[in-house]
Amino acid sequence: MLWQIRARALVATCLGAALSGPLLVPAAMAQPAVPALSQARPAGPVPGTVLQKAYVREMAKAAYVWGWPLVNLHNRRLVFSQVPESGLGDGVLPVAPLNHLTMLTDYIAPEERAVACPNQDVVYGFGIFSLDKEPAVFQVPDFGDRFWVYQLGNQRTDSIGQAGKMYGTKPGFYMVVGPDWNGTVPDGIAGVFRSPTNLAYIIPRAFVDDTAEDKRAIQPVISQIMAYPLSQFDGKQKTKDWSKIPKLADPAGGKQGGGAETQWVKPDRFFDELPAILKEVPPLPGEEALYGWLGSILEAAAKDPDLKATLKQAALEADKEILTPLKAFRYSGVPVQNGWTSPLNGANFGTDYYTRTAVARTNIFVNAPNETAYFYQEYDGDKKRLNGKSAYTVTFAKGEVPPVDGFWSLTLYDADHFFAPNELRRFSLGTKNKDLKLNPDGSLTLYVQRNRPSGDKVSNWLPAPKGDFELYIRAYWPKEAVLRRQWAPPIVNRAK
């Protein structure tokens, strides 16, 4: 028995040594090396895998939803790359060369069709940065007590920085850089914002009352709102008289003045453009597999004309079946009280691809929730579609107008999400209006209807079109009651 015990001990000792050190295998028994699991697992189907046509079709539809906002911004940059100087496209649309911006001098014209759901509470600016060329510098003037915010976003339509009155941002020069920039920040730059994509955009907004006096008062301020390439930065404030910029042909080839938004994403071209998107927009952590899946259907389609046709047909179907219905505001957020809908993660979508695309379809350039809270309404209190055949009232109880540190407004849009023409050229009511009349009990009633009301109600009248329309509340710099959903807009009551 003693020899058996010693034999077992020897085997155990040898086995332990083998496991702790290199295992010696006779040459005749040697096996090929096995790669590490992390290297053996492809991000998508192994190249060369035969992909089922039905699978490609369904993957293509998912890709269309995922990529729609990214292609939208990609095509806007292509259009702006053709703009020779800051100007007004078709006399209404602010356009600028890449790495510059253009400012309006008044509320945006109701004929504008490049961006759905514009507001008429602010003076807008707009610019697209191509940070692969070089960083961009933007100027912040001294706004005094005036509310202002600069929206800074990336190609995913997520926020890349905070600049505005609510942040206490100081006047000065600021810089936006791309994901790979590692240069030296020049003296005189007060802050740097890094975008995870080389495409970024800037949208200055400055509140202005609906009075001639305030519109005159804001002109010296907006003349100092500028953006330009870093190579043009010299530490000296630049100014421009934005009232004297030229009128240019609409670079998008769209038609301003009526109808739907400019078609920035064309489904029949989507899969021809998607490869560029996968190269210019780095994957978020965890998206590597998604990029592998998308790359696999593109690779397969490049080799098979039948699959390429499948991609095109799938994009057309997804546009009709998914993107067109997403035009309804009820998909652009979550339901809140009294039938309103509100997005909770605007400009911070991350991997919430559904909401990102729904919001992009209705109103692509939304601010972050702490900058602006949005509330959308398509139905009255009886759950019937808002329509110009009926008259409505929106009554805020005393002290219950949207609680904000900035401003609020109620805007009316037609079924295409643009301003509806009317005799007053009035498209919104709110903080900007100094002649709103309160009811005897201190409440505020706004009259939403097609026909002109009696004389004492005209100041509170929001004219409606003949057909379907939507109501849209903005609360800029919302108070905690809004952010915590302790406040919600009132019911839209239809006149009986």
URHUHU-V831757 format. One record per backbone hydrogen bond with DSSP energy under -1.0 kcal/mol. NH is the residue of the N-H (numbers start at 1). CO is the residue of the C=O. If there is no record, write none. Layout:
BEGIN
{{NH/CO} {NH/CO}}
END
This chain:
BEGIN
{{5/1} {6/2} {7/3} {8/4} {9/5} {10/6} {11/7} {12/8} {13/9} {14/10} {15/11} {16/12} {17/13} {18/14} {19/15} {20/16} {21/17} {29/26} {30/27} {39/36} {40/36} {41/37} {49/46} {56/52} {57/53} {58/54} {59/55} {60/56} {61/57} {62/58} {63/59} {64/60} {65/61} {66/62} {67/63} {68/64} {71/67} {72/68} {73/69} {74/70} {75/71} {76/72} {77/73} {78/74} {79/75} {80/76} {81/77} {82/79} {83/80} {87/95} {88/246} {89/93} {90/248} {91/88} {92/89} {93/89} {95/87} {99/128} {100/97} {102/126} {104/124} {112/109} {117/417} {123/206} {125/204} {126/102} {127/202} {129/200} {131/198} {133/130} {134/130} {136/176} {137/228} {138/174} {139/226} {140/172} {146/143} {149/205} {150/163} {151/203} {153/201} {154/158} {157/154} {159/347} {160/152} {165/148} {167/164} {168/165} {169/164} {172/140} {174/138} {175/191} {176/136} {177/193} {189/186} {190/173} {193/175} {195/177} {200/129} {201/153} {202/127} {203/151} {205/149} {206/123} {207/147} {208/121} {210/432} {211/209} {215/211} {216/212} {217/213} {218/214} {222/218} {223/219} {224/221} {225/222} {228/137} {230/135} {232/229} {233/230} {240/223} {242/240} {244/241} {248/88} {253/250} {257/111} {262/113} {264/262} {269/266} {272/269} {273/269} {274/270} {277/273} {278/274} {279/275} {280/276} {281/277} {287/284} {291/287} {292/288} {293/289} {294/290} {295/291} {296/292} {297/293} {298/294} {299/295} {300/296} {301/297} {302/298} {308/304} {309/305} {310/306} {311/307} {312/308} {313/309} {314/310} {315/311} {316/312} {317/313} {318/314} {319/315} {320/316} {321/317} {322/318} {323/318} {324/319} {326/322} {327/324} {328/325} {331/328} {332/329} {334/342} {336/340} {340/337} {341/376} {342/334} {348/345} {352/349} {353/351} {356/352} {357/353} {358/354} {359/355} {360/356} {361/357} {362/358} {363/359} {366/364} {371/368} {372/368} {373/475} {375/473} {376/341} {377/471} {380/384} {381/492} {383/380} {386/378} {388/467} {390/387} {392/448} {393/493} {394/446} {396/444} {400/397} {405/477} {406/476} {409/474} {410/429} {411/472} {412/427} {413/470} {414/418} {417/414} {425/422} {429/410} {431/408} {433/430} {439/443} {442/439} {444/396} {446/394} {447/460} {448/392} {449/462} {457/454} {460/457} {461/458} {462/447} {464/449} {469/386} {470/413} {471/377} {472/411} {473/375} {474/409} {475/373} {476/407} {477/371} {479/403} {482/479} {483/479} {484/480} {485/482} {486/481} {487/481} {493/393} {495/391}}
END
